[in-house]
């Protein structure tokens, strides 16, 4: 999308990855891959991609740690500074050392999901498995990868992926950027969709009690309408499907949102295009993690039972998807 109507598509597709060694006897050695050309290794056959790999990339929310320019000593000092800063605001000292170790371990762990495709990928492995193998191989050489390793990385377009939430946690913005005028959105709550409307702050802190910017999320406004007006209309017209006895499912919201695009150069979106968003939002008390993971199987069962008990709206969702 960033190479859409506002950008030069030919230039964007001609971009390539270059891999190089930074020290040792191979210092200065490099290899450049073929032009990315819309990343066909992700888009040409999406049905054959590893579900585990896709889920891992989708949930790599700590992948941003890969962008932190910290060596081991720098990570420890930064972790200590954060802990001392929180203590100054009243953070309990008995938890400080635990938090310190957690922060250090976060920076020491590779949270990125890596991929390596053909011709470098082994035929009996997925691109995600090959990516992990390449990481292990590169780690052995530290920053002194020999030429044959650099060539292999370039041939397979060795790439790191992190959580899509860093650019668009709903997928709606990317769908609109690709030119879609009718979008079916499956959400796990409605808060993220409102971030694309007028009236929402452009930045969002990673913690509720302090402003973490510059390390914070950006909200891309892509629709002209005020989020409060649109939210009020949606809350009034959407149907909340429930199932008696459900313990984890609060309901499934089914409804529509009428929106109009606004100019957004970052996403490559022009103003004035009507977009119909058909919403299916699973509302639950469960978060994205927990201590009793069988709760999530129970939630999946409750979603199924709810749709079976509301055949009219289940059929409507199927109709939306069949267009």
N, C-alpha and C positions, 0 to 999 in steps of 0.2 A: 504493500500500500504506500510506503514512503517513496516509491518510485512511480507513483500514479500520475494523475492529470497535471500536478504541479511540477513533477520532475521529468527528467530525461530517461525514458524507459530503456533506450538503447545503452545509455551510459551505465545505468544501474545494473543491467544484465551483463555488462562487460566487466564488472568488478570481479576480482579474484583474490584468493587467499595466498599469502606468501609465508613460508615457514623457514626459520633460520636458527642457527646456533649462535650463542652469544659469548662463548668462552672456550678455552682449551684448543686442541689442535685443529678442531673444525670451526673455529671462530670465523664468522663471515660467510660460511657456507649457507646456501639458501636454495629453495625450490618453490616454484609458483604453480598453482593449480590452474585448471581450465576456467574460463569465465563461468560465474555461477548460473547465469541464464535461468533465473526464476527458481533456482534450487530444485531441479527435477527429482533429485533423490528423495525429497520429501513429498513432492506433489504429484509425480507421474503415476504412482501406484499406491495411493494411501491405504487401500484395503489390505495390502500385504505387509504393512508396517507392524512391528511388534506392539501389542497392546500394553505390555509391561513397560516398554521403552517410552511410548507416548505418555502413559500415566506418570512415569518417572520425570519426564521433561516438564509435564504440566504442573507437577508438584515440587519442582526444584526451587522452592522459595528462598533457600539459603544460597542459591547459586550466585547471588550478588556478591558473596564473599570473595569470589574469584576475581572481582574487579578491585578489591582493596589492595593497594600497593604496600603490603606489609610483609617484612621478613619475620623470622621467629622472634627476634628481640623487639622489633617494632610492634608486633601483635601483643606481646606481653605488656609492654608499656602502655599501649592504647587501652588494653583491657583493664589495667590498673587505674588509669585515668578515669575511665567510665565508672568503675566501681566507687572510687573516691568521690566522684561527682555526685553519684546517687546517694552515697552516705551523707553528703553535705545536705541533701534534700530530705534526709530522714530514713533512708533505706537501712533496715536492720543489719548490724554488723555481723550477727551470727550467720547471715546468708551471704555475706560478701565474698568469702573465699570460694564458696560453691559457685557463685555467679562468675567469679574471676576465672575459674577452671573451665566453665562452660564456654565463656567468650574466647578463651585461648584455643580450646578444642575446635570451635567453629571455624576459626581462621586456619587451623592446621588441616582440616578435613576438606577434601575435594567434593563439593556438593554439586558440581556441574555434571550434566548428562552428555556424554560424548558420542559422536557418531563417526563412522568411517565406511564409505561405500565402495562399490566396484570401480576400478579393477583390483584395488588393494584388499577389498573385503573377501574373506574366505567364504566359499559357497555354502558351507554348512553352518554359518553364523549369521545372525541379524546384524544390521548396521550398528545397533547399540552394543551388542556383544563385541563386535570388532573394534568399536570405539574404546571400550574399556580395556581391551587387550593392548591397543595402541598406547593408552595412557600408562599402563604398566611397563611397556617397552621403553617409552620415552623417559619415564622416571628413573630407569636404570642408568641413563646417560646424563641425568640432571640437565644442565644447560649446554651439554656438549654432544648433541645428537649428530651422528655421522651422516654423510650425504645420502646413503641408501635409505636411512630412516626418514629423512626430509623428503626424499622422492616419493616414498610410500605414503606419507601424509598428504602430499600434494595430489597424488594420483587418486586417493580416496576422499579428497575434500574433507579432511579431518576438521570437525566442527564441534563447538561446545554449545549446548542449549541450556537455558534456565527458564524459570517459570514465566509463562505467558502473561501472568498478572502484572508483570512489570510494564507491559505495554497496553494491555486491554483485558481485563478480568472477565469480560462477558463474551467477547468475540463479535459483539455488535459493531464496534467501530471498524474492525477489519472487514466485516461483511459490507458495511456501508461504503468503505473506501474502495472495495472491489466493484462497486456499482449496483449492489443489491437494492431493490426497492421494496422487497417483502422478505422479512427475516423471521425465522422461528427460533426463539431463544429459550434454552433450557437453563434455568438459574437455580441456585440454592439460597435464595433470598434476593430481595429487590434493591438493596442499597447500592450495589455496583452500577446498575443500569442508570440510576438517577445522576451519577457522576458525569454522564455525557450531556447533561442538559444545563441550561443557563441558571446561574444562581448558586452553583456549588463551588467552593473554593478550588482554585487551580492546583493547590498542593494538599496532601493529606499526610499527617504525621503517622509514623509507624506505631506510636504509643499514644494512648488517650490522655495521659496525664502530663506529657511534656511535648514540646515541638521538636521533632527529631530532624527537621530540615537543616542542612542540605540533604541528609540521608532520609528521603521521604518519597512518597508516591506522587506522580503527576496525574491529574485528571484532565483528559482531553474532551473539551466541549465540542460536540459535533452536531448538536441539534439546537435550533433557535429557541424553542419553548422553555419557559421557566419550569424547573423541576417540581416546585410545589404545586403549580397548577396541574401539571401532567399527573403527578402522584395522586392528587385529590380525585381527579377524574378516573384514574385507574382503580383506586380503592373503592370508588362508588360503583363501578361497572363490572369489575372482575368477579368471577365465581370462585369460592373457596370450597374445594372438594375435601370432605373429611370422611373418616371411617370410625364407627363406634368402637371404643376400646383401644384405639391406637395409643401407644405409650411414648413413641418418639416422633411421630409425624403430627405436626400441628395442622397441616392441610396442604393441598396443592392448588395454587392460584392459577387460574386459566383466564386469560383476557387479552386485550389488544391495546397497543399504544400507537397513536397517530403522531408522527413527528415530521419536522422539516429540517433538512441539513443546513448548517451554517458553514461559512468559509473556515477551513482548517488546513493550513498549509502543511503542518507536520504529518497529517494523515493523508494528504492528497485528496481532500474532499471539497467540492464546490458547493456554494450555497443554493438553496431554493429547490432541492429535490425532495419530494414527498417520500417518506419511508414508513411502511406499516410493520410494526414489530408485534408478532404473535408470541405471547408469553406463556411459558409453563414453568412455574416456580415451585420447587419442593421446599416447604417451610418445615424446619425441624429444630428441636432443642439440641440436637447433637452438633458438635463442632467438627473440625477437620482432624481431630485426634482424640484419643481417650485411653482409658485403661481397660475397657471391656469391649473388645472389638466385635463380639457377637451382637452388640447393639446395632451395628450397621447391617448385619444380615436381617435382623428384625425390622429395621427401617425399610429395607428393600422389599420385604414381604408386605409391610403396611402400604407401601406405594402401590404394589400390584393389586392388593385387595381393594384399595380405594378406587383405582381405575376400573376394576371389575364391577364395583358397586355403582359406578357412574358411567355407564356405557355410552350415554349420549355424548359426554364430553371427551371420553376416550376416543370415540369415533371421530370427533371433531379434530383432535390432535393428529390422528392418522391422516385425515383429509388434508390438513395443513402440510404434512410432510410429503404427501403424494403429489403436490403441485410441482 
